[in-house]
Each structure stands twice: as C-alpha cells, then as structure tokens.
Amino acid sequence: MYKTGEKPGKGWYRCLKCGKVIELNDDSDTLPPCPKCKGTEWTKI
C-alpha cells in the first residue's frame, strides 16, 4: 500500500477507497490525492 505524497515509481495505481486507477509515468512522480474521491491510499496494479 502506498500513500499520497510517496514516489513509488512508474506504473498503474488503484485508489483503495473508490477504485479509481491512475498512471504514474516517471519514477519521480508523486502519488496525488485521488482525483475522484480525494482518497490517500493506493495499491499498485
């Protein structure tokens, strides 16, 4: 599990609260708050 503000690396992440999927394109990208529900916990998919 990852939290908003972390830099977990490139890949696809799913919000644990609502299921919204986002993509990080660079290893330096930071996980944002979920754009749909403002959730802060993510899992890599």
N, C-alpha and C positions, 0 to 999 in steps of 0.2 A: 504494500500500500504506500502511496505517495501523497504528500500534502501540497496544497497551493504554496508557491514560492520555491519549491525544490526544483532542481535541474536533473531529472532522471535520465536524460538522453533522448535521442531520436526514437520515434515510434508512435503508436496509437494508444490512447488512454481513455478509459471509461469512467465517468463520474459514478461514484458509489451511491449517490443519493437519487439521481434521476435516470442514469444510464446514457446520458449524452456522451458521444465519442468525439474526441479532438485528436489532431495530429501535431506532434512537435517535429519540426523539420531540421533542427540543428541541436547538437549536444549542449549548446549554451542557452537554449530556450528554457524559459521558466514556466512551470505549470501555473495557469491563471485560475482565478475563481471560475467555476462553471458558468459559461455564458447563458445557460438556460435557467438554472435554479440557484446559482451562487454557491453551490456546494464546494467544499475544500478538500475532499478526499478522492483519490484516483487510484485505479488499478491498471497495470499495463496489459494490453490485449494483443 
